[in-house]
Amino acid sequence: MGHTVTTSPDRATDRPNDTASRFDPIELEILWKRLISVVDEASAAFVRTCFSTLVRDGNDFAIVLTDAQGRSLAQSTMSLPGFIGCLPATVRHFLAAYPIETIKPGDVFITNDPWKGSGHVHDVTTATPIFFKGELVAFAAVVSHLPDIGGKLRSNSSREIYEEGLQIPLMKLLNAGEPNEVLIDIIRQNIRVPEQGLGDIWAQVSGCRTMGERLQGLLEVTDLELLGAEVRRRSENAMREAIRRIPDGVYRSTVQHDGFDEPILIQCELTVRDDTISIDYKGTSSQLPYALNVVPVYVFAYTVYGLKALLCPDIPNNEGSFLPITTSAPEGSLLNPTYPAASGGRSAIGHLLPLAVFKALADVLPDKVWAAGSPNSSITMSGEHNGSRFAVVNFLNAGQGATSRRDGYSALSFPANLGNTPVEMMETLAPIKVLRRELRRGSGGQGQHSGGQGICFEFEVAPGAGDVMASFLMTQMKSPTGGLMGGGEGRPGRLLLNGEPSDPTMPRVLKAGDIVCMETAGGGGYGKPN
């Protein structure tokens, strides 16, 4: 493989050695709560105006406020962890393409470039500059998973990015408030459900504009640059202090994924030195001619999230808490693929990175880590129903690992807090009848504390339905979720088509009367059973 790429936030930022705060503690808390309320109101505006269940029910989005340099300040309460780590980097890519002096009020930037966005073409990011008294002071940025982006249905079988759908480079959706009609026509022509897809994109614009409007009142009473520097300084100090409590050393772990012809291995080498952590994924499997490749920004986002959840979960998410951490992976590896690698199913691998961190630190933080759980699964369906085209994505959560203090959570999405799409919406948007959706009893690993249960989801393609293209993204089908400290393994997942075991890798055509049963994996147990 080629050279190693190291990923980290922009180091040209505030340093924590200035310990004197410019803010009274009570004043700072009030300002911080106001900042969060501004972003949450923008999030609510986006959710209210979006068109797809992926946002409303699946929670597959994030909305973030950055400063004028693209450094994260705050994000909405329900934002996905991986997107929180990716969005500020995307804003900085926009700034590299469009220098600050060229940006005008009314501009809106857009991209779905996996290497500059959030890891696959199915997520579209928009960013809107926020001005105060004629000066650019911040950006509002949103990313969400569209119901469709053209190309093949999202599937692990894609061999390169060109199969996965429309690619939108870094460009303007609006220029000083004027829509880019050529780009809009291209998007409309290339996706299966343009009303939903463009509806979600314009909802992103609505959310960003709401943030800009609501932020004006706060800007009247405080300097956002000073406030941001203070919040980042405190977050960075808290993270560095938490790292210092870990003994210096090198900690290693290996995590296995099902793979295709052979298992995929994630090799993690975590080095703690004073108040910094570096994670090197050298030795990880090479990039694949399948859609499981993970771009560096997504690797960084979920690695940092695992460390933050472990070391200081209560401090705000912002650039400061990321500064003491770097990640690297050899070019050409699964965690640093070269273009035009396919990456549509990158979450199946990316969501295992917190587990790699937990396993590496299990011996020094046994009371904080938790056993392996399963990333979420999903089904994507497309066809014609009631005289119009449909394209839907439904998520299925799984069992999560137990800890030293409690059983694992059942039917939960970790590390991405995705929601289970309501049955009523599934049946409304696609020609299916849901036969059952229930906990998969006995799927969690045994232990002093048991792993969480997965889900059994069974549906029938409705009588009279035309052909339904279906694609399944499922994990932990061959490799059971591992227990910790002597805990038992969780049961692997299964896909059954008309009662027969089926490989989820390839998309398939479902016919009227076909019955599909998806069983997600259970979580691992913690500690030897009593």
C-alpha positions as CSV (number, residue, x, y, z in Angstrom):
1,M,0.0,0.0,0.0
2,G,1.0,3.6,-0.3
3,H,1.6,6.3,2.2
4,T,-0.3,6.7,5.4
5,V,-2.8,9.6,5.8
6,T,-3.2,11.1,9.2
7,T,-6.6,12.7,10.0
8,S,-7.1,15.4,12.7
9,P,-8.9,18.7,13.2
10,D,-7.2,21.9,12.0
11,R,-4.4,22.5,14.4
12,A,-4.3,26.2,13.8
13,T,-6.7,26.8,16.6
14,D,-7.0,28.1,20.2
15,R,-4.5,26.6,22.6
16,P,-5.5,25.6,26.1
17,N,-2.5,27.3,27.9
18,D,-4.5,30.5,28.4
19,T,-6.4,29.3,31.5
20,A,-8.1,32.6,32.3
21,S,-11.7,32.7,31.3
22,R,-13.2,35.8,29.8
23,F,-16.7,34.7,30.9
24,D,-18.4,34.5,34.2
25,P,-19.5,30.9,34.8
26,I,-23.2,31.7,35.0
27,E,-23.0,33.9,31.9
28,L,-21.1,31.2,30.0
29,E,-23.7,28.6,30.9
30,I,-26.6,30.9,29.7
31,L,-24.8,31.7,26.5
32,W,-24.1,28.0,25.8
33,K,-27.7,27.0,26.4
34,R,-28.8,29.8,24.0
35,L,-26.3,28.5,21.4
36,I,-27.7,24.9,21.7
37,S,-31.3,26.2,21.5
38,V,-30.5,28.0,18.3
39,V,-29.1,24.9,16.7
40,D,-32.0,22.7,18.0
41,E,-34.5,25.2,16.6
42,A,-32.8,24.9,13.2
43,S,-32.9,21.1,13.5
44,A,-36.7,21.3,14.3
45,A,-37.2,23.5,11.2
46,F,-35.4,20.9,9.0
47,V,-37.3,18.0,10.4
48,R,-40.7,19.8,10.0
49,T,-40.0,20.7,6.4
50,C,-38.3,17.5,5.1
51,F,-40.0,15.0,2.9
52,S,-38.5,11.7,3.8
53,T,-38.8,9.2,6.7
54,L,-35.0,9.0,6.8
55,V,-35.0,12.3,8.6
56,R,-38.3,12.4,10.4
57,D,-38.2,8.8,11.7
58,G,-34.8,7.5,11.0
59,N,-32.9,10.5,12.5
60,D,-30.3,10.1,9.7
61,F,-29.0,13.6,9.8
62,A,-27.0,16.2,11.7
63,I,-27.0,20.0,11.8
64,V,-23.9,21.9,13.1
65,L,-22.9,25.5,13.7
66,T,-19.2,26.3,12.9
67,D,-17.2,29.5,13.2
68,A,-16.0,31.3,10.1
69,Q,-13.0,29.0,9.8
70,G,-15.1,25.8,9.8
71,R,-14.4,24.8,13.4
72,S,-17.4,23.2,15.1
73,L,-19.1,25.1,17.9
74,A,-22.4,23.2,18.6
75,Q,-24.7,20.6,17.0
76,S,-28.3,19.7,17.5
77,T,-29.2,17.4,20.3
78,M,-30.2,14.4,18.1
79,S,-27.3,14.7,15.5
80,L,-25.6,11.5,14.4
81,P,-22.1,11.2,16.0
82,G,-20.4,10.4,12.7
83,F,-21.9,13.4,11.0
84,I,-20.8,15.7,13.8
85,G,-17.2,14.7,13.1
86,C,-17.6,15.1,9.3
87,L,-19.5,18.3,8.9
88,P,-16.8,20.8,10.0
89,A,-14.3,19.2,7.7
90,T,-16.8,19.6,4.8
91,V,-17.2,23.3,5.6
92,R,-13.4,23.7,5.5
93,H,-13.4,22.0,2.0
94,F,-16.0,24.6,0.9
95,L,-13.8,27.3,2.2
96,A,-10.8,25.9,0.3
97,A,-12.8,26.0,-2.9
98,Y,-14.5,29.4,-2.2
99,P,-12.3,31.8,-0.2
100,I,-14.0,33.9,2.5
101,E,-13.7,37.1,0.5
102,T,-15.7,35.6,-2.4
103,I,-18.6,34.4,-0.2
104,K,-21.9,36.4,-0.3
105,P,-25.1,36.5,1.7
106,G,-27.5,34.1,0.1
107,D,-24.9,31.6,-1.0
108,V,-25.5,27.9,-0.2
109,F,-22.9,25.3,-0.9
110,I,-23.6,21.6,-1.6
111,T,-21.7,18.3,-2.1
112,N,-22.0,14.6,-1.7
113,D,-18.3,13.8,-2.4
114,P,-17.5,10.9,0.0
115,W,-14.0,12.1,0.7
116,K,-15.0,15.7,1.4
117,G,-18.5,14.9,2.9
118,S,-19.6,12.1,5.2
119,G,-18.3,9.0,3.5
120,H,-20.8,8.0,0.8
121,V,-22.7,9.6,-2.0
122,H,-26.1,8.9,-0.4
123,D,-25.5,11.7,2.1
124,V,-25.9,15.3,0.8
125,T,-24.3,18.2,2.7
126,T,-25.3,21.9,2.4
127,A,-23.6,24.8,4.2
128,T,-24.9,28.4,4.5
129,P,-22.7,31.3,5.5
130,I,-24.0,33.5,8.4
131,F,-23.3,37.2,8.3
132,F,-23.6,39.7,11.1
133,K,-23.4,43.4,10.3
134,G,-21.9,42.6,6.9
135,E,-19.2,40.3,8.3
136,L,-19.0,36.5,7.8
137,V,-19.0,35.1,11.3
138,A,-20.2,31.4,11.1
139,F,-21.6,28.6,8.9
140,A,-24.8,26.5,9.4
141,A,-24.2,23.1,7.9
142,V,-26.6,20.1,7.4
143,V,-26.0,16.6,6.2
144,S,-28.8,14.0,5.6
145,H,-29.2,10.7,3.9
146,L,-31.4,11.1,0.8
147,P,-34.0,8.4,0.0
148,D,-32.3,7.9,-3.3
149,I,-29.3,9.3,-5.2
150,G,-29.7,7.3,-8.5
151,G,-27.4,4.5,-9.6
152,K,-27.9,1.0,-8.2
153,L,-29.7,0.7,-4.9
154,R,-27.4,1.1,-2.0
155,S,-25.7,-2.3,-1.8
156,N,-22.4,-3.9,-0.7
157,S,-22.2,-5.4,-4.2
158,S,-21.2,-2.1,-5.9
159,R,-17.6,-2.3,-7.1
160,E,-16.9,1.4,-7.7
161,I,-18.4,4.8,-6.9
162,Y,-19.8,5.2,-10.4
163,E,-22.4,2.5,-9.7
164,E,-23.6,4.2,-6.6
165,G,-25.3,7.2,-8.0
166,L,-25.0,10.9,-8.8
167,Q,-21.8,12.6,-7.6
168,I,-22.1,16.3,-6.7
169,P,-18.7,18.1,-6.5
170,L,-18.1,21.1,-4.2
171,M,-20.4,23.7,-5.8
172,K,-23.1,26.3,-5.1
173,L,-26.7,25.3,-4.9
174,L,-27.6,29.0,-4.6
175,N,-25.4,32.0,-5.6
176,A,-26.4,35.1,-3.7
177,G,-29.8,33.7,-3.4
178,E,-30.2,32.6,-7.0
179,P,-30.8,28.9,-7.5
180,N,-28.4,26.9,-9.7
181,E,-31.1,25.6,-12.0
182,V,-28.7,23.5,-14.1
183,L,-27.7,21.5,-11.0
184,I,-31.3,21.2,-9.8
185,D,-32.3,19.8,-13.1
186,I,-29.4,17.3,-13.0
187,I,-30.4,16.1,-9.6
188,R,-34.1,15.9,-10.6
189,Q,-33.2,13.9,-13.7
190,N,-31.0,11.4,-11.9
191,I,-32.9,10.3,-8.8
192,R,-35.9,8.0,-8.5
193,V,-38.0,10.2,-6.2
194,P,-37.0,13.8,-7.1
195,E,-39.9,15.3,-5.0
196,Q,-38.5,13.7,-1.8
197,G,-34.9,14.2,-2.6
198,L,-35.1,17.8,-3.6
199,G,-37.6,18.4,-0.8
200,D,-35.1,17.2,1.7
201,I,-32.4,19.4,0.1
202,W,-34.6,22.5,0.3
203,A,-35.5,21.5,3.9
204,Q,-31.7,21.6,4.6
205,V,-31.6,25.2,3.3
206,S,-34.6,26.0,5.5
207,G,-32.9,24.7,8.6
208,C,-29.7,26.6,7.8
209,R,-31.5,29.8,7.3
210,T,-33.4,29.4,10.5
211,M,-30.1,29.0,12.3
212,G,-28.8,32.2,10.8
213,E,-31.9,34.1,11.7
214,R,-32.0,32.9,15.3
215,L,-28.3,33.5,15.8
216,Q,-28.6,37.2,15.2
217,G,-30.0,37.9,18.7
218,L,-27.2,36.1,20.4
219,L,-24.6,37.9,18.2
220,E,-26.1,41.2,19.5
221,V,-25.0,40.3,23.1
222,T,-21.7,38.3,22.7
223,D,-18.7,37.9,20.4
224,L,-19.1,34.5,18.8
225,E,-15.4,34.1,18.2
226,L,-14.6,34.6,21.9
227,L,-17.4,32.4,23.0
228,G,-16.3,29.6,20.6
229,A,-12.7,29.9,21.8
230,E,-13.8,29.6,25.4
231,V,-16.0,26.5,24.8
232,R,-13.3,24.8,22.7
233,R,-10.7,25.6,25.3
234,R,-12.7,24.0,28.1
235,S,-13.6,21.0,26.0
236,E,-9.9,20.5,25.0
237,N,-8.7,20.8,28.6
238,A,-11.3,18.2,29.8
239,M,-10.3,15.7,27.1
240,R,-6.6,16.1,27.7
241,E,-7.2,15.6,31.5
242,A,-9.2,12.5,30.8
243,I,-6.4,11.1,28.6
244,R,-3.7,11.8,31.3
245,R,-5.6,9.4,33.5
246,I,-4.7,6.5,31.1
247,P,-1.2,5.1,31.6
248,D,1.2,6.0,28.8
249,G,1.6,3.0,26.4
250,V,0.6,1.3,23.3
251,Y,-2.7,-0.6,23.3
252,R,-3.8,-3.0,20.5
253,S,-7.0,-4.7,19.4
254,T,-8.4,-6.7,16.5
255,V,-12.0,-6.6,15.3
256,Q,-13.4,-8.9,12.7
257,H,-16.2,-8.4,10.2
258,D,-17.9,-11.0,8.1
259,G,-16.3,-9.9,4.8
260,F,-17.0,-11.7,1.5
261,D,-14.6,-14.3,0.4
262,E,-12.7,-14.0,3.7
263,P,-13.1,-12.1,7.0
264,I,-12.2,-8.4,7.2
265,L,-9.8,-7.5,10.0
266,I,-9.5,-4.1,11.6
267,Q,-6.2,-3.7,13.4
268,C,-6.0,-0.9,15.9
269,E,-2.9,0.4,17.6
270,L,-3.7,3.1,20.1
271,T,-0.8,5.1,21.6
272,V,-1.3,7.2,24.7
273,R,1.4,9.8,25.3
274,D,0.8,12.3,28.1
275,D,-2.4,14.1,27.0
276,T,-2.6,12.9,23.5
277,I,-3.9,9.8,21.7
278,S,-2.9,8.6,18.3
279,I,-4.6,5.6,16.6
280,D,-2.9,3.8,13.7
281,Y,-4.9,1.3,11.7
282,K,-2.0,-0.3,9.9
283,G,-2.5,-4.0,9.3
284,T,-6.2,-3.5,8.5
285,S,-7.5,-5.3,5.4
286,S,-6.9,-3.8,2.0
287,Q,-9.6,-1.8,0.3
288,L,-12.2,-4.0,-1.4
289,P,-14.0,-4.0,-4.8
290,Y,-17.2,-3.8,-2.7
291,A,-19.0,-0.9,-1.0
292,L,-17.5,-1.4,2.5
293,N,-14.6,1.0,2.1
294,V,-14.4,3.9,4.7
295,V,-12.9,7.3,3.9
296,P,-10.5,8.9,6.4
297,V,-12.9,11.6,7.7
298,Y,-15.5,9.0,8.6
299,V,-12.7,6.9,10.3
300,F,-11.7,9.9,12.3
301,A,-15.3,10.8,13.2
302,Y,-16.2,7.4,14.7
303,T,-12.8,6.8,16.3
304,V,-13.1,10.1,18.1
305,Y,-16.7,9.4,19.1
306,G,-15.6,6.1,20.7
307,L,-13.0,7.8,22.7
308,K,-15.2,10.7,23.8
309,A,-18.0,8.3,24.8
310,L,-15.4,6.4,26.9
311,L,-13.4,9.2,28.4
312,C,-15.6,12.3,28.8
313,P,-19.1,11.9,27.5
314,D,-20.5,14.9,29.3
315,I,-18.4,17.7,27.7
316,P,-19.8,19.5,24.6
317,N,-19.0,18.1,21.2
318,N,-16.8,20.6,19.4
319,E,-13.4,21.0,17.8
320,G,-11.7,21.3,21.1
321,S,-12.5,17.8,22.3
322,F,-11.1,16.4,19.0
323,L,-7.8,18.2,19.1
324,P,-5.8,15.8,21.3
325,I,-6.6,12.9,18.9
326,T,-5.2,11.8,15.5
327,T,-6.0,8.8,13.3
328,S,-4.1,7.3,10.5
329,A,-4.4,4.4,8.1
330,P,-2.3,3.3,5.1
331,E,-3.4,4.5,1.7
332,G,-5.2,1.7,-0.2
333,S,-6.4,0.1,3.0
334,L,-10.1,-0.4,3.9
335,L,-9.9,2.7,6.1
336,N,-8.2,4.9,3.6
337,P,-9.3,3.8,0.1
338,T,-8.4,5.4,-3.1
339,Y,-10.9,6.9,-5.6
340,P,-13.1,5.5,-7.2
341,A,-13.7,3.0,-4.4
342,A,-17.3,2.3,-3.5
343,S,-18.3,3.2,0.0
344,G,-22.1,3.0,0.2
345,G,-22.1,0.4,3.0
346,R,-19.2,2.1,4.9
347,S,-21.2,2.3,8.2
348,A,-20.9,-1.5,8.6
349,I,-17.2,-1.0,9.1
350,G,-17.1,2.5,10.5
351,H,-19.5,1.6,13.2
352,L,-17.0,-1.0,14.5
353,L,-14.3,1.5,15.2
354,P,-15.6,2.4,18.7
355,L,-15.5,-1.3,19.4
356,A,-11.8,-1.4,18.3
357,V,-11.1,1.5,20.8
358,F,-13.0,-0.2,23.6
359,K,-11.2,-3.6,23.1
360,A,-7.8,-1.8,23.0
361,L,-8.5,-0.1,26.3
362,A,-10.4,-2.9,28.0
363,D,-7.6,-3.9,30.3
364,V,-7.0,-0.4,31.7
365,L,-10.6,0.8,31.7
366,P,-12.6,-2.5,32.4
367,D,-15.4,-0.7,34.2
368,K,-16.0,1.8,31.4
369,V,-15.9,-0.3,28.2
370,W,-18.7,-2.4,27.0
371,A,-18.9,-5.6,25.0
372,A,-19.5,-5.8,21.3
373,G,-22.8,-5.0,19.8
374,S,-24.1,-5.0,16.2
375,P,-24.3,-2.0,13.9
376,N,-27.8,-1.4,12.5
377,S,-29.1,-3.1,9.4
378,S,-31.2,-1.7,6.7
379,I,-33.4,-2.6,3.7
380,T,-33.7,-0.4,0.6
381,M,-36.7,-0.9,-1.7
382,S,-37.6,0.6,-5.0
383,G,-40.3,0.1,-7.6
384,E,-43.8,1.4,-8.6
385,H,-46.7,1.5,-6.2
386,N,-50.1,3.1,-6.8
387,G,-49.0,4.6,-10.1
388,S,-45.9,6.3,-8.9
389,R,-42.3,5.4,-8.2
390,F,-41.1,4.8,-4.6
391,A,-37.7,4.5,-3.0
392,V,-37.5,3.9,0.7
393,V,-34.8,3.0,3.3
394,N,-35.8,1.4,6.5
395,F,-33.4,0.9,9.4
396,L,-33.4,-2.1,11.8
397,N,-31.5,-1.8,15.0
398,A,-29.8,-4.6,16.9
399,G,-28.6,-5.8,20.3
400,Q,-25.8,-3.9,22.1
401,G,-23.1,-5.2,24.4
402,A,-23.4,-5.4,28.1
403,T,-21.2,-3.5,30.6
404,S,-19.8,-4.1,34.1
405,R,-22.9,-2.3,35.4
406,R,-25.9,-3.4,33.3
407,D,-27.3,-5.6,30.6
408,G,-26.9,-4.5,27.0
409,Y,-29.7,-2.5,25.4
410,S,-32.0,-4.3,23.0
411,A,-33.1,-3.0,19.6
412,L,-30.8,0.0,19.8
413,S,-28.6,1.7,17.2
414,F,-25.0,2.3,18.4
415,P,-22.8,4.2,17.6
416,A,-25.3,5.9,15.2
417,N,-28.5,6.9,17.0
418,L,-30.7,5.9,14.1
419,G,-34.4,5.3,14.7
420,N,-36.6,2.3,13.8
421,T,-39.0,3.4,11.0
422,P,-42.6,3.0,12.2
423,V,-44.5,0.0,10.7
424,E,-47.3,2.3,9.5
425,M,-44.9,4.4,7.4
426,M,-43.3,1.3,5.9
427,E,-46.6,0.0,4.7
428,T,-47.7,3.4,3.4
429,L,-44.6,4.0,1.3
430,A,-44.0,0.6,-0.1
431,P,-46.3,-2.3,-1.2
432,I,-45.5,-4.5,1.8
433,K,-47.4,-5.9,4.8
434,V,-45.4,-6.2,8.0
435,L,-46.1,-9.6,9.7
436,R,-44.1,-9.0,12.8
437,R,-41.4,-6.8,14.3
438,E,-40.4,-8.1,17.7
439,L,-37.4,-8.7,19.9
440,R,-35.3,-11.7,18.9
441,R,-35.4,-13.5,22.3
442,G,-32.3,-15.3,23.3
443,S,-30.0,-13.5,20.8
444,G,-28.0,-11.7,23.5
445,G,-24.9,-13.3,24.9
446,Q,-25.0,-14.6,28.4
447,G,-22.9,-13.2,31.2
448,Q,-22.9,-11.6,34.6
449,H,-24.7,-9.0,32.5
450,S,-26.4,-10.2,29.3
451,G,-26.1,-8.7,25.8
452,G,-29.1,-6.9,24.3
453,Q,-31.6,-8.6,22.0
454,G,-31.7,-8.1,18.3
455,I,-34.9,-7.7,16.2
456,C,-37.0,-10.1,14.1
457,F,-38.6,-8.2,11.2
458,E,-40.8,-10.1,8.8
459,F,-42.9,-8.8,5.9
460,E,-44.7,-9.9,2.9
461,V,-44.8,-8.2,-0.5
462,A,-48.4,-7.3,-1.0
463,P,-50.6,-9.1,-3.5
464,G,-50.8,-7.3,-6.8
465,A,-47.5,-5.5,-6.3
466,G,-45.2,-5.2,-9.2
467,D,-41.5,-6.2,-9.0
468,V,-39.8,-4.6,-6.0
469,M,-36.0,-4.2,-6.1
470,A,-34.6,-4.8,-2.7
471,S,-31.2,-4.4,-1.2
472,F,-30.1,-5.5,2.2
473,L,-27.3,-4.2,4.4
474,M,-26.8,-6.5,7.3
475,T,-23.8,-7.1,9.6
476,Q,-22.7,-9.8,12.0
477,M,-24.1,-12.6,9.8
478,K,-21.1,-14.9,10.1
479,S,-19.1,-13.4,13.0
480,P,-21.0,-13.3,16.3
481,T,-20.6,-10.3,18.5
482,G,-18.0,-11.0,21.1
483,G,-18.4,-11.0,24.9
484,L,-16.1,-9.2,27.3
485,M,-14.4,-10.4,30.5
486,G,-15.7,-13.9,30.0
487,G,-19.1,-13.0,28.7
488,G,-20.8,-15.0,26.0
489,E,-21.2,-14.2,22.3
490,G,-24.4,-12.8,20.8
491,R,-26.2,-14.8,18.1
492,P,-25.3,-13.7,14.5
493,G,-28.0,-12.2,12.3
494,R,-29.9,-14.0,9.5
495,L,-31.7,-13.2,6.3
496,L,-34.5,-15.6,5.2
497,L,-36.3,-15.4,1.9
498,N,-39.4,-17.5,1.8
499,G,-38.0,-19.5,4.7
500,E,-34.6,-20.1,3.1
501,P,-31.3,-18.6,4.3
502,S,-30.2,-15.9,1.8
503,D,-27.0,-13.9,1.2
504,P,-27.7,-10.2,1.7
505,T,-24.8,-9.1,-0.5
506,M,-26.6,-8.9,-3.9
507,P,-29.7,-6.9,-4.6
508,R,-32.7,-9.0,-5.7
509,V,-36.2,-8.6,-7.2
510,L,-39.1,-9.4,-4.8
511,K,-42.4,-10.7,-6.2
512,A,-45.9,-10.5,-4.8
513,G,-46.3,-13.0,-2.0
514,D,-42.6,-13.2,-1.2
515,I,-41.9,-13.3,2.6
516,V,-38.7,-11.7,3.9
517,C,-37.4,-12.2,7.5
518,M,-34.5,-10.1,8.7
519,E,-33.0,-11.1,12.1
520,T,-30.4,-8.7,13.5
521,A,-27.6,-9.9,15.8
522,G,-27.6,-9.8,19.6
523,G,-25.0,-8.1,21.7
524,G,-22.2,-9.7,23.7
525,G,-22.4,-10.4,27.4
526,Y,-20.1,-9.0,30.1
527,G,-18.4,-11.2,32.7
528,K,-18.8,-14.9,33.4
529,P,-22.3,-16.0,34.2
530,N,-23.0,-16.4,37.9
